[in-house]
C-alpha cells in the first residue's frame, strides 16, 4: 500500500540516509569503529565546546541525557544505536575526520545518521531548537566543512565500490554532464567539497525559453515536493499539515505583504544531484541574505508516524538556516519572486554567489549560489495571481518512490497574462 505523504521520509527518499535496516548497520559499524579507537579518539575541539555547553547547563544536560535514553515512538531498532551522551559525542567527533562515501547502504550525511535517532525524541525536539545548541552545532559543521575543503578529504575520490569515481557512482551522478578530467588525479578536484559542488558542462542544462520572460524555470535539480496556494502572512507551520507562514519563512522581510495570498512551490535535492542554484526568472536582485537557523530540528507534529522518522520539509522552510533572494522579475505580472534555499542537517552552508547583490540584473538561469555539501530543499514564492499554471512534471508525486527529477533550468511555470 502506498504511504501517505506525511509518512514519507524525504531524507531516505533523497538518499541522504539509507533505509532503516542499512542505517542501523552503518551505525553499528561506526559505533564499533569508535569503540576500537578507545583512548586514541579525543573529542574534536568543536565537539568539546558542545559538551562544555551542555555540562554547564542543567536543562540542556537533562535534554541530552533524555534524548539518548528515550525510544522515539514510530521507530523500531533491533538495539539501541547509542547508549550514552558521551558515546554520542565520540561518534560525532569521529565523523569530523571522515568524508562521506558512495553507496546505497552508506549514510551520505553521516552526522545526520548519528543524530537521527535522538533528534526524533521529545527531548531531542527541544534540544535541537535551542539557540545555544545551534550556535555550537554551527561550529561543529564549520569544522567539518574545513576538513571537506582540504585536500585530505579527497581519499574517497577513487574507483573502489565505495568511491565516488567508481563506474556505478559515475552513472548515478551522471558525471558526463559535469566538468572533470579523468586523466588527472582525483579527476582534478581539489577537495571533497570541490567535487560535491561540481559545475555543469556548458550546454548540459539549457535554459527553457530564454527570451520569454513569462516562462519560469526550475532553480535547482530537484524533486517536486509541494505546491500551496493562498499562503498566509502568519500560520502555524509547526502543526501536522505544516502550512507556510510567510512572515517566518522570509524572516520578517519588508516584502512579505506582497506575497500574502500567493503561491509556494517546494522541491528537494538528492544527495547525488547537482547542488548549485540558478535564477528562475530574468530580473533585478532586490535583496539577498542568509538567515541563521536550526540544523537538526524536526517537526514534532510528525512524531506519531508509524515506521518512519519525521517528514519536516515545510517546517524547515521556517526554522532552518536558509538563503533568501528577492528578485524583481522583468515580467511585470510576475512581480517580486522570492527564492528560499533551505539548509537541512549538515547541508546548511548556504553560499550566495558574490555577484548576487542589490541592483544586479540576472539573466534567467544565471547561477545564484550553492549548498556546500549535499542535498537539501528550496522554495519559490510568487505573488497572488502571478502564475497561470505549472508544468505537468512540476506536479508533486508523493506516492511514487521513483518520482521524476525536475532538471535545473527546465520549464517550471508560466506567468499569467495579467492580474
C-alpha positions in Angstrom: 0.0 0.0 0.0 1.3 3.5 -0.9 2.3 5.6 2.1 0.5 8.8 2.9 2.6 11.9 2.0 3.1 12.8 5.7 4.8 9.5 6.4 7.5 9.7 3.7 10.9 10.4 5.0 12.5 12.7 2.4 16.0 12.2 3.8 15.8 8.5 2.9 13.9 9.0 -0.4 16.6 11.5 -1.5 19.5 9.3 -0.5 20.8 11.4 2.4 20.2 8.5 4.8 19.8 4.8 3.8 16.8 2.7 4.6 16.3 1.8 8.3 18.0 -1.6 8.2 21.0 -0.2 6.4 21.1 2.8 8.6 21.3 0.6 11.7 24.0 -1.4 10.1 26.0 1.7 9.3 25.6 3.0 12.9 26.8 -0.4 14.2 29.9 -0.2 12.1 30.6 3.4 13.1 30.0 2.7 16.7 32.4 -0.2 16.6 35.0 1.9 14.9 34.7 4.5 17.7 34.9 1.8 20.3 38.0 0.3 18.7 39.8 3.7 18.8 39.5 3.8 22.6 41.7 6.5 24.1 43.2 7.3 20.8 40.0 9.2 20.0 39.8 12.6 21.7 36.9 14.9 21.2 37.3 17.4 18.4 37.6 20.9 19.9 34.3 21.9 18.3 32.5 18.9 19.8 34.3 19.5 23.1 32.8 23.0 23.2 29.3 21.5 22.7 30.0 19.1 25.5 31.1 22.0 27.8 27.9 24.0 26.9 25.7 21.0 27.9 27.6 20.1 31.0 27.2 23.6 32.4 23.5 23.9 31.8 21.2 21.6 33.8 18.3 21.9 31.4 20.4 21.1 28.3 22.1 18.3 30.2 18.6 16.9 31.0 17.6 17.1 27.4 20.9 15.5 26.2 20.6 12.5 28.6 16.9 12.0 27.9 17.1 12.1 24.1 19.6 9.3 24.2 17.5 7.3 26.7 14.1 7.9 25.0 13.0 5.4 22.4 11.1 7.5 19.8 7.6 6.5 19.0 7.3 5.3 15.4 10.8 4.0 15.2 11.9 0.5 15.9 15.5 -0.6 16.3 16.9 -4.0 16.9 19.1 -2.5 19.5 19.8 1.0 20.9 22.3 2.6 18.4 23.8 4.9 21.1 24.0 4.1 24.8 25.0 7.4 26.3 25.5 11.1 25.7 29.4 10.7 26.0 29.3 8.0 23.4 27.1 10.2 21.1 29.8 12.9 21.3 32.5 10.5 20.4 30.6 9.2 17.4 30.0 12.8 16.3 33.7 13.6 16.8 34.9 10.7 14.6 32.7 11.9 11.7 34.6 15.2 11.5 37.7 13.3 10.4 35.9 11.5 7.5 34.4 12.3 4.1 31.2 10.6 3.1 31.5 7.5 0.9 29.4 6.4 -2.0 26.9 3.6 -1.7 23.2 2.9 -1.2 23.8 1.4 2.3 26.1 4.2 3.4 25.0 7.4 5.1 25.6 10.3 2.7 25.1 12.6 5.7 26.9 10.8 8.5 26.3 13.4 11.2 22.6 13.2 10.4 22.8 9.4 10.7 24.4 9.7 14.2 21.8 12.2 15.3 18.8 10.7 13.5 17.7 8.7 16.5 18.0 11.2 19.3 16.7 14.1 17.2 13.3 12.3 16.8 12.6 12.2 20.6 10.6 14.6 22.7 13.7 15.8 24.4 15.6 15.9 21.1 12.9 18.3 19.6 13.6 20.8 22.5 17.4 20.2 22.5 17.9 20.9 18.8 15.7 24.1 18.8 17.9 25.7 21.5 19.8 28.7 20.1 22.9 28.0 22.1 23.0 24.4 20.8 22.6 25.5 17.2 25.4 28.0 17.7 27.6 25.2 18.9 26.5 22.9 16.1 27.4 25.6 13.6 31.0 25.5 14.9 30.9 21.7 14.6 29.7 21.9 11.0 32.2 24.7 10.1 35.0 22.4 11.4 33.8 19.5 9.3 33.4 21.8 6.3 37.0 22.9 6.7 38.1 19.3 6.5 35.9 18.7 3.5 37.5 21.8 1.9 41.0 20.3 2.4 43.0 18.0 0.1 42.9 15.4 2.8 39.2 14.8 2.1 39.9 13.5 -1.4 40.7 10.0 -0.3 37.1 8.9 -1.2 37.5 10.2 -4.8 38.6 6.8 -6.0 37.2 3.9 -8.2 36.6 1.4 -5.4 32.9 0.3 -4.8 32.6 3.0 -2.1 34.5 5.6 -4.1 32.8 8.5 -5.9 34.8 7.7 -9.1 33.5 4.2 -9.4 31.6 3.1 -12.5 28.3 2.9 -10.5 28.9 6.4 -9.0 29.6 7.9 -12.4 26.4 6.5 -13.7 24.4 7.5 -10.7 25.8 11.1 -10.7 25.7 11.5 -14.5 29.3 12.6 -14.5 29.4 13.1 -18.2 27.3 16.2 -17.7 29.9 17.8 -15.3 33.3 19.4 -15.7 36.1 16.9 -14.7 39.3 15.5 -16.1 39.6 11.7 -15.9 43.3 11.9 -16.8 44.2 13.8 -13.6 44.4 12.5 -10.1 41.0 12.7 -8.4 39.8 13.9 -11.8 41.2 17.4 -11.0 39.0 18.1 -7.9 40.9 19.8 -5.1 38.8 18.6 -2.2 35.6 16.7 -1.4 33.6 19.9 -1.4 35.1 20.9 -4.8 33.8 17.6 -6.1 30.4 17.9 -4.5 29.8 21.4 -5.8 30.9 20.4 -9.3 29.9 22.5 -12.2 27.8 21.6 -15.2 29.4 21.5 -18.6 28.4 24.3 -21.0 25.1 23.4 -22.6 24.3 20.5 -20.2 21.2 22.2 -18.9 19.9 24.7 -21.5 17.6 27.4 -20.2 14.0 26.9 -21.3 12.6 29.8 -23.4 15.5 32.1 -22.6 13.9 35.1 -24.4 10.4 34.6 -22.9 10.2 36.4 -19.5 6.8 34.7 -18.7 8.4 31.3 -18.5 9.7 30.4 -15.1 12.4 27.7 -14.8 13.4 25.3 -12.1 16.0 26.8 -9.8 17.5 23.5 -8.7 18.0 19.9 -9.8 15.3 18.6 -7.6 12.1 16.5 -7.0 8.8 18.4 -6.6 7.5 18.3 -3.1 4.5 20.6 -2.8 2.6 23.4 -4.4 0.5 25.5 -2.0 -1.8 28.4 -3.0 -3.3 31.3 -0.9 -0.4 31.2 1.6 -0.9 33.4 4.7 1.3 36.0 6.4 1.2 34.1 9.6 0.3 30.4 10.1 1.0 27.6 12.5 3.8 25.9 10.5 4.6 23.6 13.4 1.3 21.6 13.1 0.9 18.4 11.2 -0.2 19.9 7.9 2.8 22.3 8.1 1.2 25.3 6.3 3.5 28.0 5.1 3.9 31.2 7.3 5.3 33.9 5.0 6.5 36.2 7.8 8.5 33.4 9.4 9.8 31.8 6.1 11.0 35.2 4.8 12.5 36.3 8.1 10.0 39.2 8.6 11.3 40.8 5.4 9.5 44.1 4.4 8.3 42.4 1.2 6.1 39.8 3.0 2.9 41.7 2.3 3.4 41.4 -1.4 3.2 37.6 -1.2 0.2 37.1 1.1 -2.4 35.0 -0.8 0.3 33.9 -3.3 1.8 30.5 -4.1 4.7 28.5 -2.8 6.4 25.8 -4.8 8.8 23.5 -2.9 11.2 20.8 -4.1 14.1 18.8 -2.5 17.6 18.0 -3.8 19.0 14.5 -3.6 22.4 13.9 -2.1 23.6 12.7 -5.6 22.3 15.7 -7.5 23.7 19.0 -8.8 23.9 21.4 -5.8 24.1 24.9 -7.4 21.1 27.2 -7.6 20.0 29.2 -10.7 17.7 32.1 -11.1 14.1 31.0 -12.0 13.4 34.3 -13.8 15.2 37.3 -15.5 15.1 40.2 -13.1 16.9 42.5 -10.7 18.1 41.5 -7.3 16.3 43.4 -4.5 17.9 41.7 -1.5 20.0 38.6 -0.9 20.9 37.4 2.6 21.4 34.3 4.7 19.1 33.8 7.7 20.6 31.8 10.5 18.5 29.0 11.9 18.4 25.4 13.2 20.4 22.4 11.9 18.8 19.2 13.2 15.4 20.4 14.4 12.4 18.3 13.3 8.6 18.9 13.4 7.3 17.1 16.5 3.8 17.1 14.9 5.0 14.1 12.8 6.1 12.0 15.8 3.2 9.6 15.6 4.2 8.3 12.1 4.2 4.6 12.2 7.5 3.4 10.9 9.3 6.5 9.5 11.2 9.4 11.0 9.7 12.9 10.8 9.0 14.5 7.4 9.7 18.1 8.1 10.3 19.9 4.7 7.7 22.7 5.0 8.6 23.1 8.7 12.2 23.6 7.9 11.4 26.4 5.5 10.6 28.5 8.6 13.3 27.5 11.1 16.4 26.1 9.3 19.4 28.1 8.1 18.4 29.5 4.7 19.4 31.9 1.9 16.7 34.3 0.8 17.0 36.0 -2.5 14.3 38.5 -3.7 14.2 39.2 -7.4 12.1 41.8 -9.2 11.1 39.9 -12.3 11.4 41.6 -15.7 7.9 40.4 -16.4 5.6 42.9 -14.6 2.9 40.2 -13.9 5.4 38.0 -12.1 6.4 41.0 -10.0 8.6 40.1 -7.0 9.8 36.5 -6.7 11.4 35.0 -3.6 13.9 32.2 -3.8 14.4 30.4 -0.5 17.3 27.9 -0.4 16.9 25.9 2.8 19.7 24.0 4.6 19.0 20.6 6.1 21.1 18.8 8.7 24.7 19.2 7.8 23.8 20.6 4.4 23.4 24.0 5.8 26.2 26.1 4.3 24.1 28.3 2.0 26.6 30.2 -0.2 25.1 33.1 -2.2 27.3 33.9 -5.2 29.3 37.2 -4.8 27.7 38.9 -7.8 24.1 38.4 -6.4 23.7 41.8 -4.8 21.1 44.5 -4.7 20.7 46.1 -8.1 22.4 43.3 -10.1 20.4 42.2 -13.1 20.1 38.4 -13.5 19.6 36.5 -16.7 17.1 33.6 -16.4 19.2 30.5 -15.5 22.1 32.5 -14.1 23.8 31.0 -11.1 22.7 32.3 -7.7 24.8 30.2 -5.3 25.2 26.7 -3.9 24.8 24.4 -1.0 28.1 23.3 0.5 27.9 19.5 0.7 24.9 17.6 -0.2 21.2 17.9 -1.0 18.5 20.0 0.7 15.2 21.7 -0.1 14.1 25.0 -1.6 11.0 27.2 -2.2 9.9 29.7 -4.8 7.4 32.2 -3.5 5.1 34.0 -6.0 2.7 36.9 -5.6 -1.0 36.2 -5.8 -2.2 35.8 -9.3 1.3 35.8 -10.8 1.3 32.2 -12.0 -1.1 30.9 -14.7 -0.1 27.2 -14.4 2.7 24.9 -13.5 4.3 22.4 -15.9 3.0 18.8 -15.6 6.3 17.4 -14.5 6.4 20.0 -11.6 3.4 18.3 -10.0 4.5 16.5 -6.8 4.2 12.7 -6.8 4.2 11.9 -3.1 3.2 8.2 -3.6 5.9 7.5 -6.2 9.2 6.4 -4.7 10.7 6.9 -8.1 9.2 10.3 -8.8 10.9 12.0 -11.7 13.6 14.6 -11.2 12.9 18.2 -12.3 16.1 19.3 -14.0 17.5 22.8 -13.3 16.7 25.4 -15.9 13.7 23.4 -17.4 10.2 24.8 -17.8 8.6 25.1 -14.4 5.6 27.5 -14.7 4.1 30.3 -16.9 3.1 33.7 -15.7 -0.4 34.9 -16.0 -1.2 37.3 -18.8 -2.4 39.9 -16.4 -3.6 40.4 -12.8 
